[in-house]
Each structure stands twice: as structure tokens, then as C-alpha cells.
Amino acid sequence: MRVLIAGCGYVGRQLGAALAAHGHHVVGLRRSPAAAEALRAAGIEPAFGDVADRPSLDALPLPFDWVVNCVASGGGGPEDYRRTYLKGTRHLLDWLGASPPAKFIYTSSTGVYGQTDGADVDETSPTEPVSATAQTLVTTERVLLKTARERDFPAIVLRLAGIYGPGRGYWLRQFIAGEARIEGEGRRILNLVHRDDVVSAILTVFERGQAGEVYNVVDDAPVTQRGFFTWLATRLNRPLPPVVPEDRAAKPKRGLTNKRVSNRKLKVEVGYQFRYPTFREGFEPELEALGFARQA
Ligand SMILES: NC(=O)c1ccc[n+]([C@@H]2O[C@H](COP(=O)([O-])OP(=O)(O)OC[C@H]3O[C@@H](n4cnc5c(N)ncnc54)[C@H](OP(=O)(O)O)[C@@H]3O)[C@@H](O)[C@H]2O)c1
């Protein structure tokens, strides 16, 4: 297979390495030429361009059998989200129009679920987030799914939860640095997924996912903020982080959501089996890498 990974960063590079190891030809798109060496070392052919700059895509060597859009805004604001996700995805669709792949995956986010009441959500739940950035992800999904329906384009949307793994894990790092805080009663639910499961889920969906469908990619164990820190405090034999009052006034502005995201569809319809079904197994290798002895 010839595979294009647009946005070949944290997830993309690992995905590309896995595909290359299986004998596929992988091209990884970035803006930064400094990434070339790391991509080559992973068996990925580097390519440079900006998905928001349509002409820059014309230099890429069509056709591709599989394309995945893993481009990320990297913490940008609403305008950067529109440029990176919406404009970038429209450009990829336009560029691939004459030469469509067999599968196109877009890595969206569980941030599209705007629920704030701790509700269980699945792929049929409303996607009405209040933040402008999450609204852009919803619009991007709609553009793709409309194209899938109207032009028979083989697009699939994956809604990824908060990714952790080697070198990544916001809540773990906050805890270890002594900067973690439990907000209010700590009832806000964290929906998490290990990077290696994101990679394997993308590979599985390339092989068995249905065009025009949406799948959540989240582990089996959404956990409250308090539940997560309680596990970590026990595991590392440290005190729980201090409790601070919840900043209710800032909540809508921060676009904070609270929901429990289901992975049932990915498991039942695609047959995906998680390597790290919960954060408890998933964080072990990272804790070990940080010098904490593995638990017996
Ligand atoms: N991290 C999470 O918790 C999370 C949660 C939900 C969904 N997601 C989604 O998962 C996907 C993968 O995330 P990740 O953590 O692997 O992101 P990442 O490490 O930031 O990688 C994204 C890559 O995209 C490249 N890029 C950014 N803008 C680009 C542009 N305009 N044109 C071409 N390349 C561009 C960047 O490299 P250059 O700067 O060199 O271009 C970067 O290496 C993204 O779609 C992200 O939105 C992530």
C-alpha cells in the first residue's frame, strides 16, 4: 500500500513506523524540514507542505491507497483551528478529488461532544460544543461526511480522546511536578487513550472500518479527575493533590465538558481490541520510564 500521513507528528510518526515495518510505502507530510531525519529513521519518506496552502499539496506523489489526516493545530486559537482543520481538510479533499484513496481517515476529537452533565455519549449523541475551536472540528467532520455521502468519498471520522503515552501525559506530569489540583469535587471525567491504541485503531480502521462512519477511540475506563489522582497517589505513594474551588465562571469560556465517551462501536463493529484497556495498565510503561518501579 502507498500511505500518506498528513501531519506526521506524535501519532503519525508511530503509525508510519508501524506501516513501514509491515512493508507499506509511507509518506509523512510536515511543514518543518527539521523533521526529515526523524521521519526517515522511522522508515517514512518525508514530504513538506502546508495543508492550509493548497498549491503546496500538488508536489505530493499521488496516488495513495490510504490517507490519514493527523494534522494538529498545537494549541492554537479559533482562527488557527479553522485554518488547520477546516481549510486543511477541504484542501486535502480537493487535492484528492481526481485520485481518491481507498480509505481516508480524519482524526477528530471527543471534544466535539459538548455535554457537561457527565452523560454517557456515543457516536449518535449530539455534537454541540460551546467552544469555537470544538465547533470547527464539528464543521470539519460534517464537510467530510457530506463529501462521503455525496461524492462517494471513502472518509471515516475517528474521535480521539486525550492521548497519553511516551513523553506525553498532561495529568501525570502535573501530578509529578506537584502542580496538579483537584477542582471542586473532582467529578470531571477524563476520557483517555494510549498513543499505541490510537495507532493500532487507525490501522484496524484502515482495514475494516466502514466509509462514511464515525468511531470513538477512547479506552474502557473514563475516570473522574479525583479517581485518576487517587489511583496515581496510591500507586506512587504520594499525597492527593490539593483541592481548589471549581471556577464556575470560567467554565463556559474554557469550554470544559464532562461526559463519559463509549468505545463500544469501535470494539463491536470494527472488532478492535485495546492493548491498554485502562489508564492503569497504560501509564505503567511511562511510570517505569520516569524511574518508578513497576508494581508486582
Ligand atoms: N493530543 C490529543 O490529546 C488529541 C486528542 C484528540 C484528537 N487529537 C488529534 O489527533 C491527531 C494527531 O495528534 P498528535 O498528538 O499526533 O499531533 P502532533 O504531535 O502535534 O502532530 C501533528 C503534526 O501536524 C503537523 N502540522 C501542523 N500543521 C500542519 C499543516 N498546516 N500542514 C501540514 N502539517 C501540519 C505538525 O508538524 P509541522 O509543525 O512540522 O508541520 C505536527 O507534527 C490530530 O489530528 C489531533 O488534532 C489529538
The ligand as a Tripos MOL2 file, in Angstrom:
@<TRIPOS>MOLECULE
LIG
   48    52     1     0     0
SMALL
NO_CHARGES

@<TRIPOS>ATOM
      1 N1         -3.2900   15.0530   21.5120 N.am      1 LIG1
      2 C1         -4.5150   14.7470   21.8730 C.2       1 LIG1
      3 O1         -4.8200   14.5080   23.0530 O.2       1 LIG1
      4 C2         -5.6000   14.6600   20.8120 C.ar      1 LIG1
      5 C3         -6.9230   14.4710   21.2170 C.ar      1 LIG1
      6 C4         -7.8930   14.3730   20.2400 C.ar      1 LIG1
      7 C5         -7.5430   14.4380   18.8920 C.ar      1 LIG1
      8 N2         -6.2570   14.6490   18.5330 N.ar      1 LIG1
      9 C6         -5.9170   14.6930   17.0960 C.3       1 LIG1
     10 O2         -5.0360   13.6250   16.8280 O.3       1 LIG1
     11 C7         -4.2220   13.9450   15.6880 C.3       1 LIG1
     12 C8         -2.7680   13.6340   15.9810 C.3       1 LIG1
     13 O3         -2.3380   14.4030   17.0870 O.3       1 LIG1
     14 P1         -0.8160   14.4400   17.5390 P.3       1 LIG1
     15 O4         -0.8260   14.4660   19.0100 O.co2     1 LIG1
     16 O5         -0.0440   13.4100   16.8150 O.co2     1 LIG1
     17 O6         -0.3850   15.9030   16.9900 O.3       1 LIG1
     18 P2          1.0970   16.4670   16.8040 P.3       1 LIG1
     19 O7          2.1000   15.6770   17.5360 O.co2     1 LIG1
     20 O8          1.0080   17.9430   17.0940 O.co2     1 LIG1
     21 O9          1.3620   16.2370   15.2580 O.3       1 LIG1
     22 C9          0.6960   16.9510   14.2790 C.3       1 LIG1
     23 C10         1.6720   17.2850   13.1850 C.3       1 LIG1
     24 O10         0.9760   18.0530   12.2120 O.3       1 LIG1
     25 C11         1.9410   18.8900   11.5660 C.3       1 LIG1
     26 N3          1.2050   20.0400   11.0690 N.ar      1 LIG1
     27 C12         0.6090   21.0100   11.8050 C.ar      1 LIG1
     28 N4          0.0120   21.8940   10.9920 N.ar      1 LIG1
     29 C13         0.2360   21.4600    9.7290 C.ar      1 LIG1
     30 C14        -0.1360   21.9700    8.4600 C.ar      1 LIG1
     31 N5         -0.8430   23.0820    8.3350 N.pl3     1 LIG1
     32 N6          0.2410   21.2680    7.3530 N.ar      1 LIG1
     33 C15         0.9810   20.1260    7.4670 C.ar      1 LIG1
     34 N7          1.3500   19.6050    8.6560 N.ar      1 LIG1
     35 C16         0.9880   20.2860    9.7670 C.ar      1 LIG1
     36 C17         2.9550   19.2690   12.6410 C.3       1 LIG1
     37 O11         4.2690   19.3070   12.1380 O.3       1 LIG1
     38 P3          4.8590   20.6850   11.4980 P.3       1 LIG1
     39 O12         4.7030   21.7480   12.5600 O.co2     1 LIG1
     40 O13         6.2760   20.3510   11.1510 O.co2     1 LIG1
     41 O14         4.0310   20.9620   10.3200 O.co2     1 LIG1
     42 C18         2.8570   18.1050   13.6480 C.3       1 LIG1
     43 O15         3.9910   17.3050   13.6590 O.3       1 LIG1
     44 C19        -4.5090   15.4130   15.3830 C.3       1 LIG1
     45 O16        -5.4420   15.4840   14.3280 O.3       1 LIG1
     46 C20        -5.1400   15.9270   16.6610 C.3       1 LIG1
     47 O17        -5.9980   17.0250   16.4180 O.3       1 LIG1
     48 C21        -5.2760   14.7510   19.4590 C.ar      1 LIG1
@<TRIPOS>BOND
     1     1     2 1
     2     2     3 2
     3     2     4 1
     4     4     5 ar
     5     4    48 ar
     6     5     6 ar
     7     6     7 ar
     8     7     8 ar
     9     8     9 1
    10     8    48 ar
    11     9    10 1
    12     9    46 1
    13    10    11 1
    14    11    12 1
    15    11    44 1
    16    12    13 1
    17    13    14 1
    18    14    15 2
    19    14    16 1
    20    14    17 1
    21    17    18 1
    22    18    19 2
    23    18    20 1
    24    18    21 1
    25    21    22 1
    26    22    23 1
    27    23    24 1
    28    23    42 1
    29    24    25 1
    30    25    26 1
    31    25    36 1
    32    26    27 ar
    33    26    35 ar
    34    27    28 ar
    35    28    29 ar
    36    29    30 ar
    37    29    35 ar
    38    30    31 1
    39    30    32 ar
    40    32    33 ar
    41    33    34 ar
    42    34    35 ar
    43    36    37 1
    44    36    42 1
    45    37    38 1
    46    38    39 2
    47    38    40 1
    48    38    41 1
    49    42    43 1
    50    44    45 1
    51    44    46 1
    52    46    47 1
@<TRIPOS>SUBSTRUCTURE
     1 LIG1         1 GROUP 0 **** ****
